């Protein structure tokens, strides 16, 4: 397992889903999941590919979901991605969306980096 660091300080990201088709001005669903520990899936000279274990958002009502974004501890958006095949329609009876977040990060001593 490893952590993401920003300027030598560990960063715990959180994932949120967005419910509109505009990644430049997304509207987010109120639920968030913390992403604290990542696995290395591939290392290169200046980059490391990491993934978090699968996470699941549970819904008890109708939702329309287009994608997800990752935020840092100060609620600054770090990454955003629209789901392939979006939107996903959650029926009035509820449902789930499961995903495995993956990132490519630089392996640098300063700024944004990953250390296993």
N, C-alpha and C positions, 0 to 999 in steps of 0.2 A: 504494500500500500504506500501511497505518497500523498503529498499535499501540494497545492498551488500556492505560490508565493508572489507577492507584489512588493517590490522594494524591500526584500528580505523579511517581510512579515507574512505569516500564514493567512490565507484567505479562504473562508468557507463560503462557497457559492450556494445560492438557492435557485430552484427552478420554479417558474410560473408559466402557466398557459395563457395564450391570448385568444380573444374571441372575435376578432375582426380580420379583414383581409388586407390590412395596411401595416406592413412591418416598419414603416417610418413613423407611424403614430398608433402603436398597438394599444388596445384596451384589454386589461388583464383580469382574469378570474381571480377571486379573492384567496384561493388556496396557494400555498407555497410548500416546497419540500427542500430541506437542507441537504446539500451534497458535500459531505465532509471527507471522504476517503476515496481515492482513485487508484485504479490498477494501470500499470504500464502495459500497452499492447504492442508497441513498436518503438524502438529507439533509433535515431539517426544522429549524424554528427552534430547538428544544430537544432534538432527538433525532436520532441517526444510526443507520441500519440497515446492518449490516456482515455480510459472510460470508467464511468461510475457503474455500480451495480444497478440492475433494473429498478426503476421507481414506478409507483402506481398512483395515479390520481383517481379518487373515487367520487362519484356524483350521485346525488339523490334526486336530481331533477333534470329538466331539459337544458342542454348546453350546445353551443356550436363552437368548435375548437379548431383553430387554424394552425397553431404552432406553439413553440415555447421560447422562452428567453431565460438566460442565466444572469443573476444579479450578485453583486458583492455585498459585504456586510454593511455598507452604507447605502444600500439600495440603488446603486448605479448599475445600469445595464452593461453587461460584459459581452454578451453574445445573444443573437436572435436567429431563429430558423423556422421557416414555414414547413409544416409536414407535407410530404409528398402525398397527393391525393386529397388534400384538405378542401373543404372543411369536413371534420368528423362530427356527426350529429349524435348527441347523446339523447335518448328518448326521455319522455317525462317520467318513466319508471326508474331512471338512473342508469348507471353503467360505470365503466372504468376506461382509462387510457394508461397503458404501460409503455415505458420507453427506456432506452439505455443511452444516457448522454455520453457523447464522445467529443474530445477536443484535440487539436494539434497545438502544442505550445513550444516556444523557443526554449532551448537549454542554455540560458545566459546567466551570468552571476548577478546581474542587476536587473531591475525592472520586473516584468512579468516572467515567471519561470516555474518549472516543476522540479521537485526533488523527491526521489523515491527513498 
